[in-house]
Amino acid sequence: MQIVPDGAHALRRLAALAADRAAPFRDMTGHWAIRYVSYAYEKGYTSGTGADTFSPDDKASAKMYLTFLLRALGYNDKAGD
């Protein structure tokens, strides 16, 4: 069975791939996911694991994953949501 993404998911994916964005993370240079990470940074979904690092090859913890998800849904952890 093939799963086809809904339209909104497909548009977000295309938006992430469409432009060459520069992520502020020095450890993302040349990484295959730089466009996705840059898109997530622009949208405020991630702020990295340090001032200028993202740690793209580390496993994301459950807390990190949940933070990404809640920020994408519009919650603001800095505002106490």
FILUM-935190 format. One record per atom (N, C-alpha, C): atom name; y, z, x. Coordinates in steps of 0.2 Angstrom, whole numbers, m for minus. Example, Ala and Ser with C-alpha at 12.3 -4.5 7.8 and 13.67 -1.06 7.14 Angstrom:
<pts>
at N | v m28 | w 39 | u 66
at CA | v m22 | w 39 | u 62
at C | v m16 | w 39 | u 66
at N | v m11 | w 35 | u 64
at CA | v m5 | w 36 | u 68
at C | v 0 | w 39 | u 64
</pts>
This chain:
<pts>
at N | v m6 | w 0 | u 4
at CA | v 0 | w 0 | u 0
at C | v 6 | w 0 | u 4
at N | v 11 | w m4 | u 3
at CA | v 17 | w m5 | u 7
at C | v 22 | w m1 | u 3
at N | v 26 | w 3 | u 7
at CA | v 32 | w 7 | u 4
at C | v 38 | w 3 | u 5
at N | v 42 | w 1 | u 0
at CA | v 48 | w m3 | u 1
at C | v 54 | w 2 | u 0
at N | v 58 | w 3 | u 5
at CA | v 64 | w 8 | u 4
at C | v 69 | w 6 | u m1
at N | v 72 | w 11 | u m4
at CA | v 76 | w 9 | u m10
at C | v 83 | w 6 | u m7
at N | v 87 | w 3 | u m11
at CA | v 93 | w 0 | u m8
at C | v 98 | w 4 | u m4
at N | v 99 | w 10 | u m6
at CA | v 103 | w 14 | u m2
at C | v 101 | w 16 | u 5
at N | v 94 | w 17 | u 5
at CA | v 91 | w 19 | u 12
at C | v 91 | w 12 | u 16
at N | v 90 | w 7 | u 13
at CA | v 91 | w 0 | u 17
at C | v 98 | w m1 | u 20
at N | v 103 | w 0 | u 15
at CA | v 110 | w m1 | u 18
at C | v 112 | w 4 | u 23
at N | v 109 | w 11 | u 23
at CA | v 111 | w 15 | u 28
at C | v 108 | w 13 | u 34
at N | v 102 | w 11 | u 34
at CA | v 98 | w 9 | u 40
at C | v 102 | w 3 | u 43
at N | v 104 | w m2 | u 39
at CA | v 108 | w m8 | u 42
at C | v 114 | w m6 | u 45
at N | v 118 | w m1 | u 41
at CA | v 124 | w 1 | u 44
at C | v 123 | w 5 | u 51
at N | v 118 | w 8 | u 52
at CA | v 116 | w 11 | u 58
at C | v 115 | w 6 | u 64
at N | v 112 | w 1 | u 62
at CA | v 110 | w m4 | u 67
at C | v 115 | w m10 | u 68
at N | v 120 | w m10 | u 63
at CA | v 125 | w m16 | u 63
at C | v 130 | w m15 | u 69
at N | v 132 | w m9 | u 71
at CA | v 137 | w m9 | u 76
at C | v 135 | w m6 | u 82
at N | v 138 | w m7 | u 88
at CA | v 137 | w m4 | u 94
at C | v 142 | w 2 | u 94
at N | v 139 | w 8 | u 93
at CA | v 143 | w 14 | u 93
at C | v 141 | w 18 | u 100
at N | v 146 | w 21 | u 102
at CA | v 145 | w 25 | u 108
at C | v 144 | w 32 | u 106
at N | v 139 | w 35 | u 108
at CA | v 138 | w 42 | u 106
at C | v 141 | w 46 | u 112
at N | v 143 | w 52 | u 110
at CA | v 146 | w 56 | u 116
at C | v 141 | w 60 | u 120
at N | v 135 | w 58 | u 119
at CA | v 129 | w 61 | u 123
at C | v 127 | w 58 | u 129
at N | v 128 | w 61 | u 135
at CA | v 126 | w 57 | u 141
at C | v 119 | w 56 | u 142
at N | v 114 | w 59 | u 138
at CA | v 107 | w 58 | u 139
at C | v 105 | w 53 | u 134
at N | v 109 | w 49 | u 130
at CA | v 107 | w 44 | u 126
at C | v 108 | w 37 | u 129
at N | v 111 | w 36 | u 134
at CA | v 112 | w 30 | u 137
at C | v 106 | w 26 | u 138
at N | v 105 | w 20 | u 135
at CA | v 99 | w 16 | u 136
at C | v 94 | w 18 | u 131
at N | v 94 | w 23 | u 127
at CA | v 89 | w 26 | u 123
at C | v 88 | w 21 | u 117
at N | v 82 | w 20 | u 115
at CA | v 81 | w 16 | u 109
at C | v 84 | w 18 | u 103
at N | v 86 | w 25 | u 102
at CA | v 88 | w 27 | u 96
at C | v 96 | w 29 | u 96
at N | v 99 | w 26 | u 101
at CA | v 106 | w 27 | u 102
at C | v 110 | w 25 | u 96
at N | v 109 | w 20 | u 92
at CA | v 113 | w 18 | u 87
at C | v 112 | w 23 | u 81
at N | v 106 | w 25 | u 80
at CA | v 104 | w 30 | u 75
at C | v 108 | w 36 | u 76
at N | v 107 | w 39 | u 82
at CA | v 110 | w 45 | u 84
at C | v 118 | w 45 | u 83
at N | v 121 | w 39 | u 86
at CA | v 128 | w 38 | u 85
at C | v 130 | w 38 | u 78
at N | v 127 | w 35 | u 74
at CA | v 128 | w 35 | u 67
at C | v 128 | w 42 | u 64
at N | v 123 | w 45 | u 65
at CA | v 122 | w 52 | u 63
at C | v 128 | w 57 | u 65
at N | v 130 | w 55 | u 72
at CA | v 135 | w 59 | u 74
at C | v 142 | w 58 | u 71
at N | v 143 | w 51 | u 69
at CA | v 149 | w 49 | u 66
at C | v 149 | w 52 | u 59
at N | v 144 | w 53 | u 56
at CA | v 143 | w 55 | u 49
at C | v 143 | w 63 | u 49
at N | v 143 | w 66 | u 54
at CA | v 143 | w 73 | u 55
at C | v 136 | w 77 | u 54
at N | v 131 | w 73 | u 54
at CA | v 124 | w 75 | u 53
at C | v 122 | w 79 | u 59
at N | v 124 | w 77 | u 65
at CA | v 122 | w 81 | u 71
at C | v 128 | w 82 | u 76
at N | v 128 | w 87 | u 80
at CA | v 133 | w 88 | u 85
at C | v 129 | w 89 | u 91
at N | v 123 | w 87 | u 92
at CA | v 119 | w 88 | u 98
at C | v 116 | w 94 | u 100
at N | v 113 | w 95 | u 105
at CA | v 110 | w 101 | u 108
at C | v 115 | w 105 | u 113
at N | v 120 | w 101 | u 115
at CA | v 125 | w 104 | u 120
at C | v 131 | w 101 | u 119
at N | v 136 | w 102 | u 123
at CA | v 143 | w 99 | u 123
at C | v 142 | w 91 | u 124
at N | v 138 | w 89 | u 128
at CA | v 137 | w 82 | u 129
at C | v 130 | w 80 | u 129
at N | v 125 | w 83 | u 126
at CA | v 118 | w 81 | u 126
at C | v 116 | w 81 | u 119
at N | v 111 | w 77 | u 118
at CA | v 107 | w 77 | u 112
at C | v 100 | w 79 | u 113
at N | v 97 | w 78 | u 118
at CA | v 90 | w 79 | u 120
at C | v 85 | w 75 | u 116
at N | v 86 | w 68 | u 116
at CA | v 82 | w 64 | u 112
at C | v 75 | w 64 | u 112
at N | v 72 | w 66 | u 118
at CA | v 65 | w 66 | u 119
at C | v 62 | w 73 | u 117
at N | v 66 | w 78 | u 115
at CA | v 63 | w 85 | u 113
at C | v 61 | w 84 | u 106
at N | v 56 | w 89 | u 104
at CA | v 55 | w 89 | u 97
at C | v 60 | w 93 | u 93
at N | v 61 | w 91 | u 87
at CA | v 66 | w 94 | u 83
at C | v 63 | w 100 | u 79
at N | v 66 | w 105 | u 79
at CA | v 63 | w 111 | u 76
at C | v 64 | w 111 | u 69
at N | v 61 | w 115 | u 65
at CA | v 62 | w 115 | u 58
at C | v 69 | w 116 | u 56
at N | v 72 | w 121 | u 59
at CA | v 79 | w 122 | u 58
at C | v 84 | w 116 | u 59
at N | v 82 | w 113 | u 65
at CA | v 86 | w 107 | u 66
at C | v 85 | w 101 | u 61
at N | v 79 | w 100 | u 59
at CA | v 78 | w 95 | u 54
at C | v 81 | w 97 | u 47
at N | v 81 | w 103 | u 45
at CA | v 84 | w 106 | u 39
at C | v 91 | w 105 | u 39
at N | v 94 | w 106 | u 45
at CA | v 101 | w 106 | u 46
at C | v 103 | w 98 | u 45
at N | v 100 | w 94 | u 48
at CA | v 101 | w 86 | u 47
at C | v 101 | w 85 | u 40
at N | v 95 | w 87 | u 36
at CA | v 94 | w 85 | u 29
at C | v 100 | w 88 | u 25
at N | v 102 | w 94 | u 26
at CA | v 107 | w 97 | u 22
at C | v 114 | w 94 | u 23
at N | v 115 | w 93 | u 29
at CA | v 122 | w 89 | u 31
at C | v 122 | w 82 | u 27
at N | v 116 | w 79 | u 28
at CA | v 116 | w 72 | u 24
at C | v 117 | w 72 | u 17
at N | v 115 | w 78 | u 14
at CA | v 116 | w 79 | u 7
at C | v 123 | w 82 | u 5
at N | v 127 | w 83 | u 10
at CA | v 134 | w 85 | u 9
at C | v 135 | w 92 | u 10
at N | v 130 | w 96 | u 12
at CA | v 132 | w 103 | u 13
at C | v 135 | w 104 | u 20
at N | v 140 | w 109 | u 20
at CA | v 143 | w 110 | u 26
at C | v 142 | w 117 | u 29
at N | v 138 | w 117 | u 34
at CA | v 136 | w 124 | u 37
at C | v 142 | w 127 | u 40
at N | v 147 | w 124 | u 42
at CA | v 153 | w 127 | u 45
at C | v 157 | w 130 | u 40
at N | v 157 | w 128 | u 34
at CA | v 160 | w 131 | u 28
at C | v 156 | w 136 | u 25
at N | v 150 | w 138 | u 27
at CA | v 146 | w 143 | u 24
at C | v 142 | w 141 | u 19
at N | v 141 | w 134 | u 18
at CA | v 136 | w 132 | u 13
at C | v 129 | w 133 | u 14
</pts>
